[in-house]
Amino acid sequence: MKRPGEVVQRRDLAGDAAPVTLHCPAAAKRLCRGFLRLSSRHRYQQGPAALPNPVAFRSPVRPAGVTDAAHVGIAPGQSKVVCVPVDQGQRGLLRNTRPLDDPTPLDAGTGKRLLPFDLTISADEDGRNVVRSERYVVSVTRPDQPIEYWGECSTLRVACRGTAGTRAADAISCAITAARRLKGDLKVTIGGGDVRYARGKATMDGRALEVRPKVTRTMRIGEQYQAVALLGYGGSARKFWTYFRARAR
């Protein structure tokens, strides 16, 4: 389920899932089905008395956005993203704990660590009947950085619209949505290049919120702007973003 000559996948651990792109060969006679498993090549110790073990997570070959079990699988000739669930404990272990057998330091430029995994696809849920195996690399942020949520597997989303040529209070509106109820202090920043165009604050307590950032610099029609949302709660923070273009009034 990988294109010939395709390089090793390197994907960011984005929030609650690890995204994996799978390809079903055009010559396949039916949907490509099965179970996907990611297992770290390094071992982690989850407690003082625990035995070191790899970190593993798995999922049916279910394309992102598909909820109907009858449609689990990938059609011949298609490539789809599968979101492999990662719980908070696994995510915390990968972000906060150095593997016992990994001397690799954090990347000085990005502050991220690249962790090698084995990706296997099996016909059975227990992983005994393996039909394919390959390498996969997960990129994780360091503990002092916000947890990033973005891409097809994100459970947090921000969508903005903006009116060009005005500093009116309603010039920009951003809708924040989450897959589950969240609490926290929210900061939304609108930028273009190195210039900040708007900034807003709000308190989130639920699954949806509308924020109207205060405009500090007028926007131009057709130009692309980035909206970055930072949701903080307790000692943790979540970061997610999107891009949008300003429209005429």
C-alpha positions as CSV (number, residue, x, y, z in Angstrom):
1,M,0.0,0.0,0.0
2,K,2.8,2.4,-0.9
3,R,3.8,3.8,-4.3
4,P,6.9,2.4,-5.9
5,G,10.0,4.5,-5.1
6,E,8.2,6.4,-2.4
7,V,10.5,7.7,0.4
8,V,10.1,6.9,4.0
9,Q,7.1,8.9,5.4
10,R,8.0,11.6,8.0
11,R,5.0,13.0,9.7
12,D,4.4,15.3,12.7
13,L,2.5,13.9,15.7
14,A,-0.4,16.3,15.4
15,G,-2.5,16.3,18.6
16,D,-4.4,13.0,19.1
17,A,-3.2,11.1,16.0
18,A,-0.4,10.1,13.8
19,P,-1.3,10.6,10.1
20,V,-0.2,7.9,7.7
21,T,-0.7,8.1,3.9
22,L,-1.5,4.7,2.4
23,H,-1.9,3.8,-1.3
24,C,-4.0,1.0,-2.7
25,P,-2.5,-0.4,-6.0
26,A,-4.5,0.2,-9.1
27,A,-4.2,-3.6,-9.8
28,A,-6.0,-4.5,-6.6
29,K,-9.3,-6.4,-7.3
30,R,-11.1,-5.0,-4.2
31,L,-10.8,-2.5,-1.4
32,C,-7.5,-2.5,0.4
33,R,-8.4,-3.4,4.0
34,G,-6.6,-4.5,7.1
35,F,-5.1,-3.1,10.3
36,L,-2.3,-0.6,10.6
37,R,0.2,-0.7,13.5
38,L,3.0,1.7,14.4
39,S,5.6,0.4,16.8
40,S,8.6,2.5,17.9
41,R,12.1,1.1,17.2
42,H,13.3,2.6,20.5
43,R,12.2,1.4,24.0
44,Y,10.6,3.6,26.7
45,Q,10.3,3.0,30.4
46,Q,6.9,4.1,31.6
47,G,7.7,4.0,35.3
48,P,10.5,3.2,37.8
49,A,9.5,-0.5,38.0
50,A,8.3,-0.9,34.5
51,L,10.1,-2.9,31.8
52,P,11.3,-1.0,28.8
53,N,9.0,-1.5,25.8
54,P,8.3,0.0,22.4
55,V,5.4,2.5,22.1
56,A,2.7,1.1,19.8
57,F,-0.6,2.4,18.4
58,R,-2.9,0.9,15.8
59,S,-6.0,1.5,13.8
60,P,-8.1,-0.2,11.1
61,V,-7.3,1.0,7.6
62,R,-10.0,3.7,7.9
63,P,-9.5,6.9,5.8
64,A,-9.7,10.2,7.6
65,G,-13.3,11.4,7.9
66,V,-14.9,7.9,7.4
67,T,-17.1,6.8,10.2
68,D,-19.2,4.0,8.6
69,A,-17.6,0.7,9.3
70,A,-18.9,-0.7,6.0
71,H,-16.7,1.7,4.1
72,V,-13.4,1.0,5.9
73,G,-10.7,0.5,3.3
74,I,-9.1,2.2,0.4
75,A,-10.3,1.9,-3.2
76,P,-7.9,0.6,-5.9
77,G,-5.6,3.3,-7.3
78,Q,-6.4,5.8,-4.5
79,S,-4.2,7.3,-1.7
80,K,-5.8,8.2,1.6
81,V,-4.7,9.4,5.0
82,V,-5.4,7.2,8.0
83,C,-5.4,8.8,11.4
84,V,-3.8,6.4,13.9
85,P,-5.1,7.4,17.4
86,V,-2.5,8.3,20.0
87,D,-3.7,8.8,23.6
88,Q,-2.4,11.4,26.0
89,G,-0.1,9.0,27.9
90,Q,1.6,7.8,24.7
91,R,1.9,11.4,23.4
92,G,3.4,12.6,26.7
93,L,5.9,9.7,26.8
94,L,7.2,10.5,23.3
95,R,7.4,14.2,24.0
96,N,8.9,14.1,27.5
97,T,11.0,11.0,27.7
98,R,14.2,10.3,25.9
99,P,14.2,6.7,24.6
100,L,16.6,4.4,26.5
101,D,18.6,3.5,23.4
102,D,18.4,6.8,21.5
103,P,21.3,9.2,21.6
104,T,19.7,11.6,19.1
105,P,19.4,15.2,20.4
106,L,16.6,17.6,19.6
107,D,16.9,19.3,16.3
108,A,18.6,22.7,17.1
109,G,16.5,24.5,14.5
110,T,13.0,23.1,15.0
111,G,13.2,21.9,18.6
112,K,11.8,18.5,17.4
113,R,13.0,15.0,17.7
114,L,12.7,12.5,14.9
115,L,11.6,9.0,16.2
116,P,11.9,5.9,14.0
117,F,8.9,3.6,13.9
118,D,8.0,0.3,12.1
119,L,4.8,0.6,10.1
120,T,3.0,-2.8,9.5
121,I,-0.2,-3.6,7.8
122,S,-1.8,-6.9,8.7
123,A,-4.9,-8.8,7.6
124,D,-5.8,-9.5,11.3
125,E,-6.2,-7.1,14.2
126,D,-3.6,-9.0,16.3
127,G,-0.9,-8.3,13.7
128,R,0.0,-12.0,13.1
129,N,-0.7,-12.0,9.3
130,V,1.5,-9.1,8.2
131,V,1.1,-8.2,4.5
132,R,3.5,-5.2,4.4
133,S,6.1,-3.6,6.6
134,E,8.1,-0.4,6.2
135,R,9.8,2.4,8.1
136,Y,8.0,5.5,9.3
137,V,9.3,8.5,11.2
138,V,7.4,10.5,13.7
139,S,8.4,14.1,14.5
140,V,7.5,15.2,18.1
141,T,7.8,18.7,19.6
142,R,9.9,19.3,22.8
143,P,8.1,19.4,26.2
144,D,8.3,23.2,26.5
145,Q,6.5,23.8,23.2
146,P,2.8,23.7,22.6
147,I,1.2,20.5,21.3
148,E,0.5,21.0,17.6
149,Y,-2.8,20.3,16.1
150,W,-3.1,20.6,12.3
151,G,-3.8,18.6,9.1
152,E,-6.3,16.0,8.2
153,C,-6.2,14.4,11.6
154,S,-6.6,17.5,13.8
155,T,-9.4,17.5,16.4
156,L,-9.0,21.3,16.7
157,R,-9.7,23.7,13.9
158,V,-9.8,27.4,13.2
159,A,-11.5,29.0,10.2
160,C,-11.3,32.7,9.6
161,R,-12.7,35.3,7.2
162,G,-11.6,38.9,6.9
163,T,-12.6,42.1,5.1
164,A,-9.9,44.0,3.4
165,G,-9.4,47.8,3.7
166,T,-11.0,48.4,7.1
167,R,-10.2,48.4,10.8
168,A,-13.8,47.9,11.8
169,A,-14.5,45.7,14.9
170,D,-16.0,43.0,12.8
171,A,-13.4,43.0,10.0
172,I,-12.1,39.6,11.1
173,S,-14.1,36.7,12.5
174,C,-12.6,33.3,13.5
175,A,-14.6,30.1,14.3
176,I,-12.8,27.7,16.7
177,T,-14.2,24.2,16.8
178,A,-13.1,21.1,18.7
179,A,-14.1,17.4,18.6
180,R,-14.7,17.4,22.3
181,R,-15.4,20.0,25.1
182,L,-12.3,22.0,25.9
183,K,-11.5,24.7,28.5
184,G,-8.8,27.3,28.4
185,D,-7.6,30.8,27.6
186,L,-7.5,31.3,23.8
187,K,-5.3,33.7,21.9
188,V,-5.7,34.2,18.1
189,T,-3.1,36.1,16.0
190,I,-3.5,37.0,12.4
191,G,-0.3,37.5,10.5
192,G,1.1,38.0,7.0
193,G,4.8,37.4,6.6
194,D,6.5,39.1,9.6
195,V,3.6,41.6,10.1
196,R,0.9,41.2,12.7
197,Y,-2.6,42.3,11.4
198,A,-4.8,41.4,14.3
199,R,-4.9,39.8,17.7
200,G,-7.7,38.6,20.0
201,K,-8.3,36.9,23.3
202,A,-11.2,34.8,24.6
203,T,-12.1,32.1,27.1
204,M,-13.1,28.7,25.6
205,D,-15.5,26.4,27.5
206,G,-17.2,24.0,25.1
207,R,-16.7,22.7,21.5
208,A,-17.2,25.9,19.5
209,L,-16.4,29.6,19.9
210,E,-16.3,32.7,17.7
211,V,-13.5,35.2,18.1
212,R,-13.2,38.6,16.6
213,P,-9.6,39.7,16.8
214,K,-8.8,43.4,17.1
215,V,-7.5,44.7,13.8
216,T,-4.2,46.7,14.0
217,R,-3.4,46.9,10.3
218,T,-5.7,46.8,7.3
219,M,-5.6,43.8,5.0
220,R,-5.5,43.7,1.2
221,I,-7.8,41.8,-1.1
222,G,-6.5,38.5,-2.3
223,E,-3.5,38.3,-0.1
224,Q,-3.0,35.2,2.1
225,Y,-2.9,35.5,5.9
226,Q,-2.2,33.0,8.6
227,A,-4.4,32.6,11.7
228,V,-2.7,31.0,14.7
229,A,-4.7,29.9,17.7
230,L,-3.1,29.1,21.0
231,L,-5.3,27.4,23.6
232,G,-3.8,27.2,27.1
233,Y,-5.1,25.3,30.1
234,G,-3.2,24.6,33.2
235,G,0.4,23.9,32.3
236,S,-0.2,22.8,28.7
237,A,-0.9,24.6,25.5
238,R,-2.3,23.6,22.1
239,K,-1.4,25.3,18.9
240,F,-3.3,25.1,15.6
241,W,-3.6,27.3,12.6
242,T,-5.1,27.9,9.1
243,Y,-4.7,30.3,6.1
244,F,-7.3,32.5,4.5
245,R,-7.6,35.4,2.0
246,A,-9.2,38.8,2.7
247,R,-12.2,39.6,0.7
248,A,-13.9,42.9,-0.4
249,R,-16.7,44.4,1.7
